[in-house]
């Protein structure tokens, strides 16, 4: 009788508890949000550079520096826009490099890796969230900032041309903002996201392995390989390969001018997606990411 009463009491006191299954996409989404919260330089650095570029452009426009090329060659008024976009692309590369160098090393250095490992977030999700920053998030952030910056530059240029009595309609016709931004988005996602992705994954791997001086450990093997090649074969093929990966191979990505804002630039997505170098690079990047996931599984705080 007592056994039956105990069983009945346990059946009432211990209701069936089912653990809520969180979708993997939602976990990945909040992991990316966490990266943005912890690394504000992802958007603060591009915003700061854009502010400086806008200030310089406004001063030069008021002083009439950019007014002269617009008057002399109205068919190519995109020079200041090319310079501003190029400056933002360089910022995108630098932020991506330094973010990847600190992405896995930082959580080991501040000992928060033990806390993050205690959450129901796998090592694969964590590494993928960090890899998505230079692959997706940062190019889109930089694109949005460049588009807003160039829109303000167009307004400033229009005001300068109106004051100087020049034709504003010709500038707006030659500088087609939608086409310029489409080319810019394509360039950022190809030249500064997919193409250099193996380099960023290598930096992530070194970030999870090195105990200190991550930049040194990431650059030293590359310099050593390039040095051995130069001594043995008198060539710089490896250095040229790494350099083209980091800054983007414009011959594969687009045809025409090197700047995406130029009217002579024509996107070639078929040639880019059919390039063997792209898929070899993605395969190498996947190998680096797999090694980074396995390495994080056994790494502890520094």
C-alpha positions as CSV (number, residue, x, y, z in Angstrom):
1,X,0.0,0.0,0.0
2,X,2.8,2.4,0.9
3,X,4.6,1.6,-2.3
4,X,1.5,2.4,-4.3
5,X,0.9,5.7,-2.5
6,X,4.6,6.7,-3.1
7,X,4.3,5.9,-6.7
8,X,1.1,7.9,-7.0
9,X,2.6,10.9,-5.1
10,X,5.7,10.8,-7.4
11,X,3.4,10.8,-10.4
12,X,1.7,14.0,-9.2
13,X,4.9,15.7,-7.9
14,X,7.1,15.1,-11.0
15,X,5.3,16.3,-14.1
16,X,6.8,15.3,-17.4
17,X,9.5,17.9,-18.3
18,X,10.5,18.2,-21.9
19,X,13.5,20.2,-22.8
20,X,12.9,23.0,-25.3
21,X,14.8,22.5,-28.4
22,X,16.2,25.8,-29.7
23,X,16.6,25.9,-33.5
24,X,20.2,26.0,-34.6
25,X,19.5,29.1,-36.8
26,X,18.3,31.0,-33.7
27,X,21.4,30.0,-31.7
28,X,23.6,31.2,-34.6
29,X,21.7,34.4,-34.8
30,X,22.2,35.3,-31.2
31,X,25.8,34.2,-31.4
32,X,26.3,36.7,-34.1
33,X,24.5,39.4,-32.1
34,X,26.9,38.6,-29.2
35,X,29.8,39.2,-31.5
36,X,28.4,42.6,-32.4
37,X,27.9,43.5,-28.8
38,X,31.4,42.5,-27.8
39,X,33.2,43.9,-30.8
40,X,31.8,47.4,-31.5
41,X,34.8,48.2,-33.7
42,X,33.0,46.2,-36.4
43,X,30.7,49.2,-37.0
44,X,32.4,52.1,-35.1
45,X,35.7,51.9,-37.1
46,X,33.9,52.2,-40.5
47,X,31.7,55.0,-39.2
48,X,34.7,56.9,-37.9
49,X,36.5,56.6,-41.2
50,X,33.4,57.6,-43.2
51,X,33.0,60.7,-41.0
52,X,36.6,61.7,-41.7
53,X,36.2,61.1,-45.4
54,X,33.0,63.1,-45.5
55,X,34.6,66.0,-43.6
56,X,37.5,66.0,-46.1
57,X,35.2,65.8,-49.1
58,X,33.0,68.7,-47.7
59,X,36.1,70.9,-47.2
60,X,37.5,70.1,-50.6
61,X,34.1,70.7,-52.2
62,X,33.8,74.1,-50.5
63,X,37.3,75.0,-51.5
64,X,36.5,74.0,-55.1
65,X,39.1,71.1,-55.4
66,X,36.6,68.6,-56.8
67,X,34.7,71.2,-58.7
68,X,37.5,71.5,-61.3
69,X,37.6,67.9,-62.5
70,X,33.8,67.9,-62.7
71,X,34.0,70.9,-65.0
72,X,36.9,69.6,-67.1
73,X,35.7,66.1,-67.6
74,X,31.9,65.7,-66.7
75,X,31.9,62.2,-68.2
76,X,34.0,60.9,-65.3
77,X,33.0,62.7,-62.1
78,X,33.4,59.6,-59.9
79,X,37.0,60.3,-58.7
80,X,36.2,61.4,-55.2
81,X,33.6,58.6,-54.8
82,X,36.2,56.0,-55.9
83,X,38.7,57.4,-53.3
84,X,36.1,57.3,-50.5
85,X,34.9,53.8,-51.5
86,X,38.6,52.6,-51.6
87,X,39.3,54.0,-48.2
88,X,36.2,52.2,-46.8
89,X,37.3,48.9,-48.5
90,X,40.7,49.2,-46.9
91,X,39.0,49.8,-43.6
92,X,36.9,46.7,-44.1
93,X,40.1,44.6,-44.7
94,X,41.9,46.0,-41.7
95,X,38.8,45.5,-39.4
96,X,38.4,41.9,-40.7
97,X,42.0,41.0,-40.1
98,X,42.2,42.3,-36.6
99,X,38.8,40.9,-35.6
100,X,39.8,37.4,-36.8
101,X,43.2,37.7,-35.0
102,X,41.3,38.4,-31.7
103,X,38.1,36.4,-32.2
104,X,39.0,33.1,-30.5
105,X,42.1,34.4,-28.6
106,X,40.1,37.1,-26.8
107,X,37.8,34.8,-25.0
108,X,40.7,32.6,-23.8
109,X,42.6,35.7,-22.7
110,X,39.8,37.2,-20.6
111,X,38.8,33.7,-19.4
112,X,35.2,34.0,-20.7
113,X,35.7,30.8,-22.7
114,X,34.6,28.8,-19.6
115,X,31.4,30.7,-19.4
116,X,30.6,30.5,-23.1
117,X,31.3,26.7,-23.1
118,X,28.8,26.3,-20.2
119,X,26.0,27.5,-22.5
120,X,24.1,25.2,-24.9
121,X,26.1,26.6,-27.8
122,X,28.4,24.2,-29.7
123,X,31.9,25.0,-30.8
124,X,30.8,24.7,-34.4
125,X,28.1,27.4,-33.9
126,X,30.6,29.7,-32.1
127,X,33.2,29.4,-34.8
128,X,30.7,29.8,-37.6
129,X,29.3,32.9,-35.9
130,X,32.8,34.4,-35.7
131,X,33.5,33.5,-39.3
132,X,30.3,35.1,-40.5
133,X,31.5,38.5,-39.4
134,X,34.1,39.0,-42.1
135,X,32.1,36.9,-44.6
136,X,28.7,38.5,-44.3
137,X,28.2,41.0,-41.5
138,X,31.1,43.4,-42.1
139,X,30.7,43.7,-45.9
140,X,27.0,44.5,-45.4
141,X,27.8,47.1,-42.7
142,X,30.5,48.7,-44.8
143,X,28.2,48.7,-47.9
144,X,25.4,50.5,-45.9
145,X,27.9,53.1,-44.6
146,X,29.4,53.7,-48.0
147,X,25.9,54.1,-49.6
148,X,24.9,56.6,-47.0
149,X,28.3,58.4,-47.3
150,X,28.1,58.6,-51.1
151,X,24.5,59.9,-50.9
152,X,25.6,62.7,-48.7
153,X,28.6,63.4,-51.1
154,X,26.1,63.6,-53.9
155,X,24.1,66.2,-52.0
156,X,27.2,68.2,-51.2
157,X,28.4,68.1,-54.8
158,X,24.9,69.2,-56.0
159,X,25.0,72.2,-53.6
160,X,28.5,73.1,-54.8
161,X,27.5,72.9,-58.4
162,X,24.4,74.9,-57.9
163,X,26.4,77.7,-56.1
164,X,29.0,77.7,-58.9
165,X,26.3,77.8,-61.6
166,X,27.1,74.4,-63.2
167,X,24.8,71.7,-64.5
168,X,23.6,69.4,-61.6
169,X,21.6,67.1,-63.9
170,X,24.6,66.0,-65.8
171,X,26.4,64.9,-62.6
172,X,23.3,62.9,-61.5
173,X,23.1,61.3,-64.9
174,X,26.7,60.3,-65.1
175,X,26.7,59.1,-61.4
176,X,23.9,56.6,-61.4
177,X,23.6,55.9,-57.7
178,X,21.6,52.5,-58.0
179,X,24.1,51.1,-60.5
180,X,27.1,52.4,-58.4
181,X,25.7,50.8,-55.3
182,X,25.0,47.5,-57.1
183,X,28.5,47.3,-58.3
184,X,29.8,48.2,-54.9
185,X,27.8,45.5,-53.1
186,X,29.0,42.9,-55.6
187,X,32.6,44.0,-55.2
188,X,32.4,43.9,-51.4
189,X,30.8,40.4,-51.3
190,X,33.2,39.0,-53.8
191,X,36.5,40.8,-53.5
192,X,36.4,41.4,-49.7
193,X,34.3,38.5,-48.4
194,X,34.4,35.3,-50.5
195,X,37.8,35.7,-52.2
196,X,39.9,36.4,-49.0
197,X,37.8,34.1,-46.8
198,X,40.7,31.5,-46.6
199,X,43.0,34.2,-45.2
200,X,40.4,35.1,-42.6
201,X,39.9,31.5,-41.6
202,X,43.6,31.0,-41.2
203,X,43.7,34.0,-38.9
204,X,40.8,32.5,-36.9
205,X,42.7,29.2,-36.6
206,X,45.8,31.0,-35.3
207,X,43.6,33.0,-33.0
208,X,42.4,29.9,-31.3
209,X,45.9,28.3,-31.1
210,X,48.4,31.0,-30.2
211,X,48.7,32.0,-26.5
212,X,50.1,35.4,-27.4
213,X,51.3,37.5,-30.3
214,X,48.7,36.2,-32.7
215,X,49.7,38.5,-35.5
216,X,53.3,37.3,-35.3
217,X,52.3,33.6,-35.4
218,X,49.8,34.3,-38.3
219,X,52.4,36.1,-40.4
220,X,55.5,34.2,-39.6
221,X,54.6,30.9,-41.5
222,X,53.6,33.0,-44.6
223,X,56.8,35.0,-44.5
224,X,58.9,31.9,-44.1
225,X,57.2,30.1,-47.0
226,X,57.7,33.2,-49.2
227,X,61.3,33.5,-48.1
228,X,62.1,29.8,-48.9
229,X,60.5,30.1,-52.3
230,X,62.5,33.2,-53.1
231,X,65.8,31.6,-52.0
232,X,65.1,28.3,-53.8
233,X,63.4,29.4,-57.0
234,X,63.8,33.2,-57.2
235,X,60.1,33.7,-57.4
236,X,57.3,35.3,-55.3
237,X,54.3,33.2,-56.4
238,X,53.2,32.4,-52.8
239,X,53.5,36.0,-51.6
240,X,51.5,37.2,-54.7
241,X,48.9,34.5,-54.0
242,X,48.3,35.6,-50.4
243,X,48.4,39.3,-51.4
244,X,45.8,38.8,-54.2
245,X,43.6,36.8,-51.8
246,X,43.7,39.6,-49.2
247,X,43.1,42.6,-51.5
248,X,40.9,40.8,-54.1
249,X,41.7,39.6,-57.6
250,X,39.9,42.2,-59.8
251,X,40.6,40.3,-63.0
252,X,38.5,37.4,-61.7
253,X,35.8,39.4,-59.9
254,X,35.0,42.0,-62.6
255,X,36.0,43.2,-66.0
256,X,37.1,46.8,-66.7
257,X,38.2,49.4,-64.3
258,X,39.4,48.3,-60.8
259,X,37.0,50.7,-59.0
260,X,33.4,49.4,-58.7
261,X,32.0,52.9,-59.1
262,X,33.5,53.4,-62.6
263,X,31.0,53.2,-65.4
264,X,33.5,51.0,-67.3
265,X,33.3,48.3,-64.7
266,X,31.2,45.2,-65.7
267,X,30.5,42.5,-63.2
268,X,31.2,38.9,-64.3
269,X,29.5,36.6,-61.7
270,X,29.7,33.6,-64.1
271,X,33.5,33.9,-64.4
272,X,33.8,34.5,-60.7
273,X,31.7,31.5,-59.7
274,X,33.4,29.3,-62.3
275,X,36.9,30.2,-61.1
276,X,38.8,27.2,-59.7
277,X,40.6,29.5,-57.4
278,X,37.4,30.4,-55.6
279,X,36.4,26.8,-54.9
280,X,39.9,25.8,-53.9
281,X,40.0,28.7,-51.5
282,X,36.6,27.8,-50.0
283,X,37.8,24.2,-49.6
284,X,40.9,25.5,-47.7
285,X,38.8,27.8,-45.7
286,X,36.5,24.9,-44.6
287,X,39.5,22.9,-43.6
288,X,40.8,25.8,-41.4
289,X,37.4,26.2,-39.9
290,X,37.1,22.5,-39.0
291,X,40.5,22.7,-37.4
292,X,39.5,25.8,-35.4
293,X,36.3,24.0,-34.2
294,X,38.3,21.0,-33.0
295,X,40.9,23.2,-31.5
296,X,38.4,25.2,-29.5
297,X,36.9,22.0,-28.1
298,X,40.1,21.3,-26.1
299,X,41.4,24.8,-25.5
300,X,41.1,26.5,-22.1
301,X,41.8,29.9,-20.7
302,X,45.3,31.4,-21.0
